[in-house]
Amino acid sequence: MSKRLEEQFHQIVDRMEVEARSAIRQAFDEQVAGVSVPERVHSLEIIGNSDIAVTKAARHFDVTFIGQNLSGYSDGSNMIHPDVIALRSGKPVLVVPHRDPSSDLARRVVIAWDGKRAAARAVGEAMQLFGPFADASVLRVGSQDASADYWARQLCTNLSRHGTQAEDVSKMAKGSVAQTILDHCADFKADLLVMGAYEHSKFSEDILGGTTNDVLSSLIIPCFMAH
């Protein structure tokens, strides 16, 4: 490629980027027009790998809202991975599905509970931001475990002390763990799923797949996650 052709190519790319940014800004302005608290709404222009850039921004706010990725996960720099944002930012993430969610967010909540740190963090963060919930279903997926059942009931007791009517539910997986969770959300008529991000290697989550990825790829209600 000659130097002149290279310059022309860069000019075209720069012009396309400016036009894309302008279109995004216009769409943003249209969406927030008429909001009741305009002083709390502003846009940020961040450049670079999406996960890295959004993670850096997320550390400075209470919660990050991310739209569902309908095309599946990718290594492309323009793809955002909510679980990565939750892991690296130390802040919670709310993934909003493509389908418009119910207006009654955080009234009926399913908590995917495995008794681990990330799930506990997600419940605590969700209670601070949304609570108390109207009804909560604390769902355990797996074999019968008297100790795990006991501690799930203790979580329900704690939620009740915060004004949330809660029940503990234990189910064997039908198909995948993710599908069992999603099916329970539908049966419970939940408007929010609360879960911890993965508790194991991110490498194995990406290569082998995992509950986090499977839930997010088939999400039909908002999912609140933390790590």
C-alpha positions as CSV (number, residue, x, y, z in Angstrom):
1,M,0.0,0.0,0.0
2,S,1.4,3.4,-1.0
3,K,1.8,6.1,1.6
4,R,-1.0,8.1,-0.1
5,L,-3.4,5.2,-0.1
6,E,-2.5,4.5,3.5
7,E,-3.3,8.1,4.5
8,Q,-6.6,7.9,2.6
9,F,-7.5,4.7,4.4
10,H,-6.8,6.3,7.8
11,Q,-8.9,9.3,6.9
12,I,-11.8,7.1,5.9
13,V,-11.5,5.1,9.2
14,D,-11.3,8.3,11.2
15,R,-14.4,9.8,9.5
16,M,-16.4,6.6,10.1
17,E,-15.4,6.6,13.8
18,V,-16.5,10.3,14.1
19,E,-19.8,9.5,12.4
20,A,-20.4,6.4,14.6
21,R,-19.7,8.4,17.8
22,S,-22.0,11.2,16.7
23,A,-24.8,8.6,16.1
24,I,-24.3,7.1,19.5
25,R,-24.3,10.5,21.2
26,Q,-27.5,11.4,19.3
27,A,-29.2,8.2,20.4
28,F,-28.1,8.7,24.0
29,D,-29.5,12.3,24.0
30,E,-32.8,11.0,22.6
31,Q,-33.1,8.3,25.3
32,V,-32.4,10.6,28.2
33,A,-34.4,13.6,27.0
34,G,-37.0,14.6,29.6
35,V,-35.5,12.6,32.5
36,S,-36.5,13.9,35.9
37,V,-32.9,14.3,37.2
38,P,-30.9,15.6,34.2
39,E,-28.0,16.6,36.4
40,R,-27.4,12.9,37.1
41,V,-27.2,11.9,33.4
42,H,-24.1,12.4,31.3
43,S,-22.2,10.4,28.7
44,L,-18.6,9.2,28.8
45,E,-16.3,8.8,25.8
46,I,-13.9,5.9,26.5
47,I,-11.5,4.4,24.0
48,G,-9.8,1.0,23.8
49,N,-10.7,-2.6,24.5
50,S,-14.3,-2.6,25.7
51,D,-13.8,-4.8,28.8
52,I,-10.8,-2.8,30.0
53,A,-12.4,0.6,29.3
54,V,-15.8,-0.3,30.9
55,T,-14.1,-1.9,33.9
56,K,-12.2,1.3,34.6
57,A,-15.4,3.4,34.3
58,A,-17.4,0.9,36.4
59,R,-15.1,1.4,39.4
60,H,-16.3,5.0,39.7
61,F,-20.1,4.3,39.9
62,D,-22.5,2.2,42.0
63,V,-23.6,-0.2,39.3
64,T,-23.0,-0.8,35.6
65,F,-25.9,-1.6,33.3
66,I,-24.9,-3.7,30.3
67,G,-27.2,-4.9,27.4
68,Q,-27.4,-8.6,26.6
69,N,-25.0,-9.8,23.9
70,L,-27.3,-11.6,21.5
71,S,-24.5,-12.8,19.2
72,G,-22.6,-14.8,21.9
73,Y,-19.2,-14.1,23.4
74,S,-16.2,-13.2,21.3
75,D,-12.6,-12.2,21.7
76,G,-13.2,-9.0,19.7
77,S,-12.3,-5.8,21.4
78,N,-15.8,-4.4,20.8
79,M,-17.5,-7.2,22.8
80,I,-18.4,-6.6,26.5
81,H,-18.3,-9.4,29.0
82,P,-20.4,-8.6,32.0
83,D,-18.8,-11.3,34.2
84,V,-15.3,-9.8,33.4
85,I,-16.5,-6.3,34.4
86,A,-17.9,-7.6,37.7
87,L,-14.7,-9.5,38.4
88,R,-12.2,-6.8,37.6
89,S,-14.1,-3.7,38.7
90,G,-15.2,-4.9,42.1
91,K,-18.6,-3.4,41.4
92,P,-21.9,-5.0,40.6
93,V,-23.2,-5.4,37.0
94,L,-26.9,-5.5,35.9
95,V,-27.3,-7.3,32.6
96,V,-30.5,-6.2,30.7
97,P,-32.0,-8.7,28.3
98,H,-32.9,-7.7,24.7
99,R,-36.5,-8.1,25.6
100,D,-37.9,-5.2,27.5
101,P,-37.9,-6.1,31.2
102,S,-40.8,-5.6,33.6
103,S,-41.2,-2.2,35.2
104,D,-41.5,-4.0,38.6
105,L,-37.7,-4.6,38.8
106,A,-36.6,-6.3,42.0
107,R,-40.1,-7.1,43.3
108,R,-39.9,-10.9,42.8
109,V,-36.3,-12.1,42.9
110,V,-34.6,-15.4,42.4
111,I,-31.2,-15.8,44.1
112,A,-29.0,-18.5,42.6
113,W,-27.4,-19.6,45.8
114,D,-24.3,-21.8,46.1
115,G,-23.1,-20.5,49.5
116,K,-19.9,-19.0,48.1
117,R,-18.4,-15.6,48.3
118,A,-19.5,-14.2,45.0
119,A,-23.2,-15.1,45.6
120,A,-23.0,-13.6,49.1
121,R,-21.6,-10.4,47.6
122,A,-24.3,-10.2,44.9
123,V,-27.1,-10.6,47.5
124,G,-25.6,-7.9,49.7
125,E,-25.1,-5.4,46.8
126,A,-28.6,-6.1,45.5
127,M,-30.2,-5.5,48.8
128,Q,-28.4,-2.1,49.2
129,L,-29.4,-1.0,45.7
130,F,-32.9,-2.4,45.3
131,G,-34.0,-3.9,48.7
132,P,-36.1,-4.9,50.3
133,F,-37.5,-7.2,47.7
134,A,-41.2,-8.2,47.9
135,D,-40.5,-11.9,47.4
136,A,-37.3,-13.9,47.1
137,S,-36.7,-17.5,46.1
138,V,-33.3,-18.7,47.3
139,L,-32.5,-21.5,44.8
140,R,-30.0,-24.3,45.3
141,V,-29.3,-26.6,42.4
142,G,-27.7,-29.9,43.1
143,S,-27.8,-33.0,45.2
144,Q,-29.4,-33.0,48.7
145,D,-27.1,-31.5,51.3
146,A,-28.4,-31.0,54.8
147,S,-25.7,-28.5,55.7
148,A,-26.3,-26.4,52.5
149,D,-30.0,-26.5,53.1
150,Y,-29.6,-25.3,56.6
151,W,-27.5,-22.3,55.6
152,A,-29.9,-21.4,52.7
153,R,-32.6,-21.2,55.4
154,Q,-30.4,-18.8,57.4
155,L,-30.1,-16.6,54.4
156,C,-33.9,-16.6,54.1
157,T,-34.1,-15.6,57.8
158,N,-31.7,-12.7,57.3
159,L,-33.7,-11.5,54.2
160,S,-36.9,-11.6,56.3
161,R,-35.3,-9.4,58.9
162,H,-34.7,-6.9,56.1
163,G,-38.4,-6.9,55.1
164,T,-38.2,-9.5,52.3
165,Q,-40.5,-12.6,52.3
166,A,-38.1,-15.4,51.3
167,E,-38.3,-19.1,50.7
168,D,-35.5,-21.7,50.2
169,V,-35.8,-24.1,47.2
170,S,-33.6,-27.0,46.4
171,K,-33.7,-28.6,42.9
172,M,-31.8,-31.3,41.0
173,A,-30.5,-30.0,37.7
174,K,-32.8,-30.8,34.7
175,G,-30.4,-30.5,31.8
176,S,-27.8,-27.8,32.7
177,V,-27.6,-25.9,36.0
178,A,-28.2,-22.7,34.0
179,Q,-31.4,-24.0,32.4
180,T,-32.6,-25.1,35.8
181,I,-32.1,-21.6,37.1
182,L,-33.8,-20.0,34.2
183,D,-36.7,-22.4,34.3
184,H,-37.2,-21.6,38.0
185,C,-37.1,-17.9,37.3
186,A,-40.0,-18.4,34.8
187,D,-42.0,-20.6,37.2
188,F,-41.5,-18.0,40.0
189,K,-42.4,-15.2,37.7
190,A,-39.3,-13.4,38.8
191,D,-38.3,-10.0,37.4
192,L,-34.7,-10.2,38.6
193,L,-32.1,-12.9,38.9
194,V,-29.3,-12.3,41.4
195,M,-26.2,-14.5,41.1
196,G,-22.5,-14.4,41.7
197,A,-20.1,-14.4,38.8
198,Y,-18.0,-17.5,38.3
199,E,-16.0,-18.8,41.3
200,H,-13.4,-20.7,39.2
201,S,-10.9,-20.1,36.4
202,K,-12.1,-17.5,33.8
203,F,-10.1,-19.5,31.3
204,S,-12.1,-22.7,31.9
205,E,-15.3,-20.6,31.9
206,D,-14.5,-19.3,28.4
207,I,-13.1,-22.5,26.9
208,L,-15.3,-25.1,28.5
209,G,-18.4,-23.0,29.1
210,G,-20.0,-22.5,32.5
211,T,-23.2,-21.5,34.3
212,T,-22.4,-17.8,34.1
213,N,-22.0,-17.8,30.3
214,D,-25.0,-20.1,29.8
215,V,-27.3,-18.0,31.9
216,L,-26.3,-14.8,30.2
217,S,-26.7,-16.2,26.7
218,S,-30.3,-17.2,27.4
219,L,-31.4,-14.5,29.7
220,I,-35.0,-13.3,29.6
221,I,-35.0,-11.1,32.7
222,P,-32.4,-8.7,34.1
223,C,-29.5,-10.4,35.9
224,F,-27.6,-8.7,38.8
225,M,-24.2,-10.1,39.4
226,A,-21.2,-9.4,41.5
227,H,-17.9,-11.1,42.4
